[in-house]
């Protein structure tokens, strides 16, 4: 039975890792597409980025990552609040059932 639990935990860990990798790849693709559309004109006059384009991309990426971090922190906070709420409700149910 303990081996089954260990395998289940490993499967959960692998699933979490796969989801995190997928989310990071999705964020990178969205960031790339968004900043490219915003900062680089559709017709390329030169092979290299102009100074204004480089500055725009730097700012766009910085803002995108900052917002991504803020949203992640907020979701973590909400998740923690939800867990605390569920534990509190379960505790109240146990007390009223006793």
N, C-alpha and C positions, 0 to 999 in steps of 0.2 A: 504494500500500500504506500509506503514512504517513497518508493521509487516512482510510483505513478504521480505523486504530488510533486516530486522533483522535476519530472518530465513536464508536468503541467506548468510549473513555474518557469521552466526554460522556454516552453512554447509561448507563454505570455510575454516573457522578456523579448523573445525574437519578434513577436507581433508588435510590441511597443517600439522596438528599434526600427522595424520596417516602416511603421507609420511615421516615426520621427524623420526618417530619411526621405520618405515621400513628401512630407510637409516641407522640409527644407528645400528639396528640389523644386517643389511648386512655388515656394516663396522666391527662390532665385529666378525661376522662369518669369514670374510676374514682375519682379523688380527689373529684370533685363528688358522685357517688352515695354513696360511703362516708361522707364527712363530713356530708352531708345526712341520711342515715339515722341516723347516730350522734348528731347534735347538735340536730336540729330535730324536734319531735314531729309526728306525722301530722296532727293537727288544729291549725290555726293560730289561736291566741287573738287575735293582733294582726297587723296588716299589716307591722309592722317587726320586726326581730330583737330579742329581749330581750338584755340584757347577758350573761347566762350562755350564751345560744346563740352570741353573737358570740365570746366567749372560747373556747368549745368549738371553734368552726370555726377560729379562728386557731391553736389548738394542734394540731388535727387536720391542718390543711394543713401546718403546720411539720413535724410528725412524718412525714407522708406524703412530703414533699419530701426530708427528711433520709434516710429509708430508700431512696427512689428514687436519691438520689445515692450512698449507700453501695453499693447493689447495682450501679449503673453502674460505680463504681470497681473493685469486686471482679470484675465481668465483664471489664473492661479488663485487669486484672491477670492473670486466668486466660487470656485470649486472648493476651497477650504471652508468658506462660509456654509456651503451646501452640506459638506461632510459634518461640520459642527452641528448644523440644524438637525440632520438625520440622527446623529448620536443623541442629541438632546431629546428628540421625539421618542426614540427608542427607550431612553432612560425613563421618560415620563410614563410610557406604556408599561414598562416593567414594574414601576412603582404602583401604578393604578391596578395592575393585574395581581399584585402580591397580596 
